[in-house]
Amino acid sequence: MSEARVHVKAQPSASKNEIVSFEQGVLKVRVAAPPVRGRANAELVSFLAKSLGLSRTQVSIVSGAMSRDKLIAIAGNTQKDVEGRLKALCG
């Protein structure tokens, strides 16, 4: 099974969940949940899965769980497909 990986710069405790940009291979995302007890990470995974039309189990944090800079794995999709969808979400 194929797997795409995306570098994410997350901003927790934002006013709403939103994808800000996807430039130079880095996805900038704001999440409303605070960075307490993994709530922002869970919200990020759920939001990305919903935005990409995937199940939550297809999206996981590979590294950076305690950082704003994260590496996200997206199962069952090619790198090109995921990058195309992210660019489309950014306009």
C-alpha positions as CSV (number, residue, x, y, z in Angstrom):
1,M,0.0,0.0,0.0
2,S,1.3,3.5,-0.8
3,E,1.8,6.2,1.7
4,A,2.4,9.9,1.3
5,R,4.2,12.0,3.8
6,V,3.6,15.7,4.4
7,H,5.5,18.2,6.6
8,V,3.1,20.2,8.7
9,K,3.6,23.5,10.6
10,A,0.7,23.5,13.1
11,Q,-0.7,26.4,15.0
12,P,-2.8,25.3,18.0
13,S,-5.4,27.4,19.9
14,A,-6.5,29.2,16.7
15,S,-10.0,30.7,16.3
16,K,-10.9,27.9,13.9
17,N,-9.5,24.9,12.0
18,E,-8.2,25.9,8.6
19,I,-5.5,25.2,6.1
20,V,-3.5,28.3,5.6
21,S,-1.1,27.4,2.8
22,F,0.9,24.7,1.1
23,E,4.2,26.1,-0.1
24,Q,7.6,24.4,-0.7
25,G,6.3,21.1,0.6
26,V,5.1,22.5,4.0
27,L,1.5,22.5,4.9
28,K,0.5,25.3,7.4
29,V,-2.6,24.5,9.4
30,R,-4.4,26.2,12.3
31,V,-6.3,24.1,14.7
32,A,-8.7,25.3,17.3
33,A,-7.8,22.8,20.0
34,P,-5.2,23.7,22.6
35,P,-1.9,21.8,22.9
36,V,-3.0,20.0,26.0
37,R,-2.9,16.2,26.5
38,G,-2.7,15.6,22.7
39,R,-5.9,17.4,21.9
40,A,-4.3,19.6,19.2
41,N,-2.7,16.5,17.6
42,A,-6.0,14.6,17.6
43,E,-7.8,17.7,16.1
44,L,-5.1,18.0,13.4
45,V,-5.4,14.4,12.4
46,S,-9.2,14.6,12.3
47,F,-9.2,17.9,10.4
48,L,-6.7,16.7,7.8
49,A,-8.6,13.4,7.3
50,K,-11.9,15.2,6.8
51,S,-10.3,17.9,4.5
52,L,-8.8,15.1,2.3
53,G,-11.9,12.9,2.3
54,L,-10.2,10.1,4.2
55,S,-10.9,8.1,7.3
56,R,-9.1,9.2,10.4
57,T,-7.2,5.9,10.5
58,Q,-5.4,6.8,7.2
59,V,-3.8,9.9,8.8
60,S,-1.1,9.6,11.5
61,I,1.7,11.7,13.1
62,V,5.0,10.0,12.3
63,S,7.2,12.5,14.2
64,G,6.9,15.8,16.0
65,A,4.0,15.0,18.3
66,M,5.4,17.5,20.9
67,S,6.3,20.1,18.3
68,R,4.6,22.5,15.9
69,D,6.6,21.0,13.1
70,K,5.3,17.5,12.3
71,L,5.6,14.8,9.8
72,I,2.2,13.3,8.8
73,A,1.7,10.0,7.0
74,I,-1.3,9.5,4.8
75,A,-1.9,5.9,4.0
76,G,-3.4,4.6,0.7
77,N,-2.5,7.6,-1.3
78,T,0.4,8.6,-3.5
79,Q,2.5,11.7,-2.7
80,K,1.5,13.3,-6.0
81,D,-2.2,12.8,-5.3
82,V,-2.0,14.2,-1.7
83,E,0.0,17.2,-2.8
84,G,-2.5,17.9,-5.6
85,R,-5.4,17.8,-3.2
86,L,-3.7,20.0,-0.7
87,K,-2.9,22.6,-3.3
88,A,-6.5,22.5,-4.5
89,L,-7.7,23.1,-0.8
90,C,-5.5,26.2,-0.7
91,G,-7.0,27.7,-3.8
